[in-house]
Structures are given as structure tokens and as C-alpha cells.
Amino acid sequence: MAYSTDLRKRVLDFIHTGGKKSEASRRFSVDRSTIYRWLSAKDPFAPEKPGPKNMRCLDEAALKKHVADFPDLTQDERASHFGVSASSIRYGLRKLGITRKKNTRI
């Protein structure tokens, strides 16, 4: 939920004039973690953009070549190689149709 700049200004003015954060939370019906986020923000009056903050793209061709070259690496090791999260690697492998290794010996 986005708060109006007027409410943000009133809450921050209340705190800067000596009011407690917990009292401001109760008085203005704003969660304390939101108040802390406003206090630590560079510009608390700028609205936050929704969605991912730092998008990382994974090159599918490079991932496919990396899997072919190093088939025994784990997803965590691949993630550190590409500088992305393990879930990004998992998503990329699923997109390429590469499944986990299965034991074929009986």
C-alpha cells in the first residue's frame, strides 16, 4: 500500500520533533518497519518502483555451453560462476529442458 506524501511528511515531522517511532506508528496507523524504511531512505517522499530492484539476465547459450563443459557442477556452483542466484539457474535449466541427472543403474 502506498502512503501519501502528506502522511509521510506528518509522520517524519512528528519523529524529528522528538516523537517516538512507536507512538507515531500508533497515532498515524503506519507500521514501524515502514517508518524505519522512510527514515533510512535517501528520499522518503519518492514513491518506490514496484517489481524487481536489480534484474540480472542469464545468457541461455552460455548456460547451455557451461552445462555441456561442466556437467557435474551443482546449481549453486553454476550460480556463483554466472553471478546470479541458484533459483535463476534452476529457472534457466528448466527453460532449456535440462533436468537433473538420474541414476540409470539398477
C-alpha positions in Angstrom: 0.0 0.0 0.0 1.4 3.4 -1.0 1.2 6.2 1.6 0.6 9.8 0.6 3.4 12.2 0.8 1.4 14.3 3.2 1.2 11.4 5.7 4.9 10.6 5.3 5.7 14.3 6.0 3.5 14.3 9.1 5.0 11.1 10.4 8.6 12.2 9.8 7.9 15.7 11.2 6.5 14.1 14.4 9.6 12.0 14.8 12.1 14.8 14.1 10.4 17.0 16.7 11.0 14.4 19.4 8.2 11.9 19.0 8.8 8.2 19.4 8.6 5.9 16.4 6.2 3.5 18.3 3.9 6.4 19.1 4.0 7.6 15.5 3.1 4.1 14.4 0.1 4.0 16.7 -1.0 7.6 16.0 -0.8 7.5 12.2 -1.6 3.8 11.7 1.7 3.1 9.9 3.8 0.0 10.6 7.0 0.7 12.5 9.1 -1.1 9.8 7.7 1.3 7.3 8.7 4.3 9.4 12.3 2.9 9.7 12.4 2.4 6.0 11.3 6.1 5.4 14.0 7.3 7.9 16.8 5.3 6.2 15.7 6.3 2.6 17.6 8.9 0.7 14.4 10.5 -0.4 11.5 9.3 1.7 9.0 11.2 -0.4 9.8 9.5 -3.7 7.5 6.6 -4.5 9.1 3.2 -4.7 9.0 1.4 -8.0 7.2 -2.0 -7.9 8.9 -5.1 -9.2 12.5 -6.4 -9.1 15.1 -3.9 -8.0 18.1 -5.3 -9.8 17.3 -7.5 -12.8 20.0 -10.0 -13.8 19.8 -11.6 -17.1 21.1 -15.1 -17.7 22.5 -15.9 -21.2 20.9 -19.2 -22.2 23.5 -20.1 -24.8 26.3 -19.6 -22.2 24.4 -21.7 -19.7 23.9 -24.5 -22.2 27.6 -24.4 -23.1 28.6 -24.4 -19.4 26.4 -27.4 -18.7 28.0 -29.2 -21.6 31.5 -28.3 -20.5 31.0 -29.0 -16.7 28.1 -31.5 -16.3 28.9 -32.3 -12.7 28.6 -28.9 -11.2 25.8 -28.1 -8.7 23.3 -25.3 -9.3 24.9 -23.3 -6.5 28.3 -23.6 -8.2 26.8 -22.5 -11.5 25.1 -19.6 -9.8 28.4 -18.3 -8.4 30.0 -18.7 -11.8 27.3 -16.6 -13.5 26.8 -14.2 -10.6 23.1 -15.0 -10.2 21.0 -16.8 -7.6 20.5 -20.6 -7.6 16.8 -20.1 -8.4 17.8 -18.2 -11.6 19.9 -21.2 -12.6 17.1 -23.6 -11.8 14.7 -21.4 -13.9 17.2 -21.3 -16.8 17.8 -25.0 -16.8 14.0 -25.7 -16.8 13.6 -23.3 -19.7 16.3 -25.2 -21.6 14.7 -28.5 -20.8 17.7 -29.8 -18.9 16.7 -32.0 -16.0 18.7 -33.3 -13.1 20.9 -36.3 -13.5 19.2 -39.6 -12.9 20.8 -42.8 -11.8 20.2 -45.3 -14.6 22.0 -48.2 -12.9 19.7 -50.8 -11.2 
